[in-house]
Amino acid sequence: MEESVKVNLREENEKKKEEILAKATSVADKVSQFKRDYIGAPIRKCMNSCVASKEEFKAIEVPYRQDEKYWVF
């Protein structure tokens, strides 16, 4: 294979790697944002209901993993 062909292939491969990295980063960001919204939904629901009924915010339990949960006070 000629040197010019090798150089062109390397350049094309680098461009493809950059495109793949950009797409992977985009997907990872979307998954991260979904996780944030999914975990924050119970908290937001409780806070909105407290505001609507003008009650004091009560502690809520948020299941996180099978054997884990956290509380928001």
Backbone as JSON Lines, residues from 0, in Angstrom:
{"i":0,"aa":"M","n":[0.85,-1.17,0.0],"ca":[0.0,0.0,0.0],"c":[0.9,1.24,0.0]}
{"i":1,"aa":"E","n":[0.52,2.2,-0.78],"ca":[1.31,3.42,-0.88],"c":[1.17,4.27,0.38]}
{"i":2,"aa":"E","n":[2.15,5.07,0.61],"ca":[2.17,5.91,1.81],"c":[1.0,6.89,1.85]}
{"i":3,"aa":"S","n":[0.65,7.46,0.69],"ca":[-0.47,8.41,0.65],"c":[-1.79,7.74,1.0]}
{"i":4,"aa":"V","n":[-1.96,6.49,0.61],"ca":[-3.18,5.74,0.94],"c":[-3.21,5.47,2.44]}
{"i":5,"aa":"K","n":[-2.06,5.12,3.01],"ca":[-1.98,4.88,4.45],"c":[-2.34,6.13,5.24]}
{"i":6,"aa":"V","n":[-1.83,7.26,4.79],"ca":[-2.11,8.53,5.47],"c":[-3.6,8.85,5.4]}
{"i":7,"aa":"N","n":[-4.2,8.64,4.23],"ca":[-5.64,8.9,4.08],"c":[-6.46,7.98,4.98]}
{"i":8,"aa":"L","n":[-6.07,6.71,5.07],"ca":[-6.78,5.77,5.94],"c":[-6.66,6.18,7.4]}
{"i":9,"aa":"R","n":[-5.48,6.6,7.81],"ca":[-5.28,7.05,9.2],"c":[-6.17,8.25,9.5]}
{"i":10,"aa":"E","n":[-6.22,9.19,8.58],"ca":[-7.04,10.39,8.77],"c":[-8.53,10.02,8.86]}
{"i":11,"aa":"E","n":[-8.97,9.13,7.98],"ca":[-10.36,8.69,8.01],"c":[-10.67,7.98,9.33]}
{"i":12,"aa":"N","n":[-9.75,7.13,9.77],"ca":[-9.94,6.41,11.04],"c":[-10.02,7.37,12.22]}
{"i":13,"aa":"E","n":[-9.18,8.39,12.22],"ca":[-9.21,9.38,13.3],"c":[-10.54,10.13,13.31]}
{"i":14,"aa":"K","n":[-11.04,10.48,12.13],"ca":[-12.33,11.17,12.04],"c":[-13.45,10.27,12.56]}
{"i":15,"aa":"K","n":[-13.41,8.98,12.18],"ca":[-14.43,8.04,12.64],"c":[-14.36,7.87,14.15]}
{"i":16,"aa":"K","n":[-13.16,7.79,14.69],"ca":[-13.0,7.67,16.15],"c":[-13.58,8.89,16.86]}
{"i":17,"aa":"E","n":[-13.34,10.07,16.32],"ca":[-13.89,11.29,16.91],"c":[-15.42,11.29,16.85]}
{"i":18,"aa":"E","n":[-15.99,10.83,15.72],"ca":[-17.45,10.75,15.59],"c":[-18.03,9.76,16.6]}
{"i":19,"aa":"I","n":[-17.4,8.62,16.73],"ca":[-17.86,7.59,17.68],"c":[-17.78,8.13,19.11]}
{"i":20,"aa":"L","n":[-16.69,8.79,19.44],"ca":[-16.54,9.36,20.77],"c":[-17.61,10.41,21.04]}
{"i":21,"aa":"A","n":[-17.91,11.24,20.06],"ca":[-18.94,12.27,20.22],"c":[-20.31,11.62,20.44]}
{"i":22,"aa":"K","n":[-20.62,10.58,19.68],"ca":[-21.91,9.9,19.83],"c":[-21.99,9.2,21.18]}
{"i":23,"aa":"A","n":[-20.91,8.54,21.59],"ca":[-20.89,7.85,22.88],"c":[-21.06,8.84,24.02]}
{"i":24,"aa":"T","n":[-20.42,9.98,23.93],"ca":[-20.54,11.01,24.95],"c":[-21.97,11.53,25.01]}
{"i":25,"aa":"S","n":[-22.57,11.71,23.86],"ca":[-23.95,12.18,23.81],"c":[-24.9,11.18,24.47]}
{"i":26,"aa":"V","n":[-24.74,9.91,24.18],"ca":[-25.59,8.88,24.79],"c":[-25.36,8.83,26.3]}
{"i":27,"aa":"A","n":[-24.11,8.89,26.72],"ca":[-23.8,8.86,28.15],"c":[-24.42,10.05,28.87]}
{"i":28,"aa":"D","n":[-24.39,11.21,28.26],"ca":[-25.02,12.4,28.85],"c":[-26.53,12.22,28.99]}
{"i":29,"aa":"K","n":[-27.16,11.66,27.96],"ca":[-28.61,11.45,28.01],"c":[-28.99,10.45,29.09]}
{"i":30,"aa":"V","n":[-28.21,9.38,29.22],"ca":[-28.48,8.38,30.26],"c":[-28.31,9.01,31.64]}
{"i":31,"aa":"S","n":[-27.28,9.83,31.78],"ca":[-27.03,10.51,33.05],"c":[-28.17,11.46,33.4]}
{"i":32,"aa":"Q","n":[-28.66,12.2,32.43],"ca":[-29.76,13.12,32.66],"c":[-31.04,12.36,33.01]}
{"i":33,"aa":"F","n":[-31.27,11.21,32.35],"ca":[-32.45,10.4,32.66],"c":[-32.38,9.9,34.09]}
{"i":34,"aa":"K","n":[-31.2,9.43,34.5],"ca":[-31.03,8.92,35.86],"c":[-31.31,10.04,36.87]}
{"i":35,"aa":"R","n":[-30.8,11.23,36.61],"ca":[-31.02,12.37,37.5],"c":[-32.51,12.67,37.62]}
{"i":36,"aa":"D","n":[-33.2,12.69,36.49],"ca":[-34.64,12.99,36.5],"c":[-35.43,11.87,37.18]}
{"i":37,"aa":"Y","n":[-35.05,10.64,36.94],"ca":[-35.76,9.49,37.51],"c":[-35.63,9.47,39.03]}
{"i":38,"aa":"I","n":[-34.43,9.74,39.51],"ca":[-34.21,9.73,40.96],"c":[-34.83,10.96,41.61]}
{"i":39,"aa":"G","n":[-34.83,12.08,40.92],"ca":[-35.37,13.31,41.5],"c":[-36.88,13.43,41.43]}
{"i":40,"aa":"A","n":[-37.54,12.59,40.65],"ca":[-38.99,12.7,40.48],"c":[-39.77,12.56,41.78]}
{"i":41,"aa":"P","n":[-39.47,11.57,42.64],"ca":[-40.23,11.46,43.89],"c":[-40.05,12.69,44.79]}
{"i":42,"aa":"I","n":[-38.86,13.24,44.8],"ca":[-38.6,14.42,45.62],"c":[-39.41,15.6,45.09]}
{"i":43,"aa":"R","n":[-39.4,15.79,43.79],"ca":[-40.13,16.9,43.19],"c":[-41.63,16.75,43.42]}
{"i":44,"aa":"K","n":[-42.13,15.53,43.28],"ca":[-43.56,15.28,43.49],"c":[-43.96,15.65,44.92]}
{"i":45,"aa":"C","n":[-43.17,15.23,45.88],"ca":[-43.46,15.52,47.28],"c":[-43.39,17.03,47.54]}
{"i":46,"aa":"M","n":[-42.38,17.68,47.01],"ca":[-42.24,19.12,47.23],"c":[-43.4,19.89,46.59]}
{"i":47,"aa":"N","n":[-43.79,19.49,45.38],"ca":[-44.91,20.17,44.71],"c":[-46.21,19.97,45.48]}
{"i":48,"aa":"S","n":[-46.42,18.77,46.0],"ca":[-47.65,18.55,46.76],"c":[-47.65,19.35,48.05]}
{"i":49,"aa":"C","n":[-46.5,19.51,48.67],"ca":[-46.41,20.31,49.89],"c":[-46.69,21.78,49.6]}
{"i":50,"aa":"V","n":[-46.16,22.26,48.49],"ca":[-46.38,23.66,48.12],"c":[-47.86,23.88,47.78]}
{"i":51,"aa":"A","n":[-48.45,22.95,47.06],"ca":[-49.85,23.09,46.66],"c":[-50.78,23.08,47.88]}
{"i":52,"aa":"S","n":[-50.48,22.24,48.85],"ca":[-51.34,22.16,50.03],"c":[-50.86,23.06,51.17]}
{"i":53,"aa":"K","n":[-49.78,23.77,50.92],"ca":[-49.2,24.7,51.9],"c":[-48.83,23.99,53.21]}
{"i":54,"aa":"E","n":[-48.35,22.77,53.07],"ca":[-47.9,22.0,54.23],"c":[-46.38,22.09,54.34]}
{"i":55,"aa":"E","n":[-45.9,21.65,55.46],"ca":[-44.46,21.59,55.67],"c":[-43.92,20.36,54.93]}
{"i":56,"aa":"F","n":[-42.73,20.49,54.38],"ca":[-42.12,19.37,53.65],"c":[-41.81,18.25,54.62]}
{"i":57,"aa":"K","n":[-42.3,17.06,54.31],"ca":[-42.08,15.9,55.16],"c":[-40.93,15.08,54.59]}
{"i":58,"aa":"A","n":[-40.24,14.37,55.45],"ca":[-39.15,13.5,55.01],"c":[-39.71,12.42,54.1]}
{"i":59,"aa":"I","n":[-38.96,12.13,53.03],"ca":[-39.39,11.07,52.13],"c":[-38.25,10.08,51.94]}
{"i":60,"aa":"E","n":[-38.64,8.85,51.68],"ca":[-37.69,7.78,51.44],"c":[-37.64,7.53,49.93]}
{"i":61,"aa":"V","n":[-36.43,7.5,49.38],"ca":[-36.27,7.27,47.95],"c":[-35.49,5.97,47.76]}
{"i":62,"aa":"P","n":[-36.14,4.94,47.2],"ca":[-35.41,3.7,46.95],"c":[-34.4,3.93,45.83]}
{"i":63,"aa":"Y","n":[-33.16,3.57,46.08],"ca":[-32.09,3.85,45.12],"c":[-31.64,2.57,44.41]}
{"i":64,"aa":"R","n":[-31.3,1.57,45.18],"ca":[-30.91,0.27,44.64],"c":[-31.67,-0.79,45.43]}
{"i":65,"aa":"Q","n":[-31.45,-2.05,45.07],"ca":[-32.2,-3.11,45.71],"c":[-32.07,-3.08,47.23]}
{"i":66,"aa":"D","n":[-30.88,-2.91,47.72],"ca":[-30.64,-2.9,49.16],"c":[-30.28,-1.53,49.7]}
{"i":67,"aa":"E","n":[-30.54,-0.48,48.93],"ca":[-30.16,0.86,49.34],"c":[-31.32,1.84,49.13]}
{"i":68,"aa":"K","n":[-31.38,2.81,49.98],"ca":[-32.33,3.91,49.83],"c":[-31.77,5.12,50.55]}
{"i":69,"aa":"Y","n":[-32.29,6.26,50.24],"ca":[-31.87,7.46,50.96],"c":[-33.09,8.28,51.33]}
{"i":70,"aa":"W","n":[-32.88,9.12,52.29],"ca":[-33.95,9.97,52.82],"c":[-33.66,11.42,52.51]}
{"i":71,"aa":"V","n":[-34.71,12.16,52.25],"ca":[-34.59,13.6,52.04],"c":[-35.43,14.28,53.11]}
{"i":72,"aa":"F","n":[-34.8,15.15,53.86],"ca":[-35.48,15.85,54.95],"c":[-35.66,17.3,54.6]}
